[in-house]
Amino acid sequence: MTVDLSTAFGRLRLKNPIGTASGTFGYGLEFAEYLPLAALGAISVKGLSRRPCHGNPPPRICETDAGMLNAIGLQNVGVDAFLADKLPELARLGATVIANVWGDTENDYVEVVERIGAERRIAAIEMNVSCPNVVRGGMIFGNNPDALAGLVKRVRAATRHPLIVKLSPNVTDIVASARAAVDAGADALSLINTLVGLAIDIERREPKIGFTTGGLSGPAIRPIALRMVWEVRTALPKVPIFGMGGIETVEHVVEFLIAGANAVQIGTANFRDPSLAGRLVEELSTWCSAHGVARVSDLVGTLKTRPRPDHFFS
Ligand SMILES: Cc1cc2nc3c(=O)[nH]c(=O)nc-3n(C[C@H](O)[C@H](O)[C@H](O)COP(=O)(O)O)c2cc1C
């Protein structure tokens, strides 16, 4: 059985729904020896800022029981160096490139997207409004729907690229954030970013991460990510969603699609297996074929839920 993996994602047409998550896949080029970048639906590159950024002092990552904690602090080469030194090679390799961007202020975000301008080798812009690992920056916007709406409006006015807003899971009401972003002009959403966590070295009585707290990613967060994707899909049936958080296997990909993601991004799992994302494209096709699914898009948002009782007495 031939399976159609192509994925309509707002104005974008992805060749398949498997992408890689920002900050876990470098600028893509570092992974070119492990998998054909052109085989992926999309690559979201490390978060770009208007100037190069050195990030936080070490230690910046540590392992946890079912994932990792990181506080890289958005280290990156800066948008100009990315456009000059990385993008041409990515384009030559046929990668579908999503530029992940961040800033400390609204003006910073606007400046980055203005520098990207009408660059045709970039398929979409993904705004990170949700990084927990910088003192100022994204989280201020990600945690406050009004601030988020103001920011998205300004960035929307500054770019004609498809605009994806990457939401923070460090909120009580993810649907409020999603609505604010979409009402302000976002074409699509990515969810989720990392959850704020703390790991302690008990001998030293010090945090294991130099920044004290870090962002938790990996399998530990998958149920939370799935719940948030499902909540946003239920509230906003039409908006294109990139789902991510702890995906390691093709079954996890299928879970996210059923929960309502149109496409997914592979994150922390890339560190353990740099060729995983490419293999998942093939495995998704095999899975669909074995389950009689002719078009992968037929899986999206098909979760069958039972009515919940108002009260439960045991
Ligand atoms: C080391 C590291 C760096 C990250 N850097 C970024 C970043 O620059 N921009 C961004 O939007 N998300 C960043 N993220 C978040 C991931 O893109 C992803 O949303 C999150 O890790 C959840 O997916 P996962 O559990 O599959 O890793 C980073 C995550 C990790 C682990």
The ligand as an ORCA input file, in Angstrom:
! r2SCAN-3c Opt
* xyz 0 1
  C      19.383     21.539     24.666
  C      18.070     22.142     24.210
  C      18.069     23.378     23.578
  C      16.853     23.949     23.143
  N      16.867     25.163     22.501
  C      15.704     25.677     22.008
  C      15.706     26.885     21.248
  O      16.748     27.489     20.971
  N      14.514     27.366     20.816
  C      13.317     26.705     21.061
  O      12.262     27.179     20.628
  N      13.298     25.546     21.748
  C      14.460     25.015     22.231
  N      14.431     23.823     22.920
  C      13.143     23.119     23.140
  C      12.932     21.991     22.124
  O      12.884     22.506     20.809
  C      11.635     21.199     22.422
  O      10.540     22.095     22.372
  C      11.641     20.541     23.791
  O      12.922     20.038     24.105
  C      10.612     19.399     23.898
  O      10.863     18.349     22.990
  P      11.739     17.028     23.384
  O      11.219     16.522     24.693
  O      11.523     16.075     22.269
  O      13.154     17.484     23.491
  C      15.633     23.248     23.368
  C      15.649     21.997     24.005
  C      16.843     21.437     24.424
  C      16.825     20.077     25.096
*
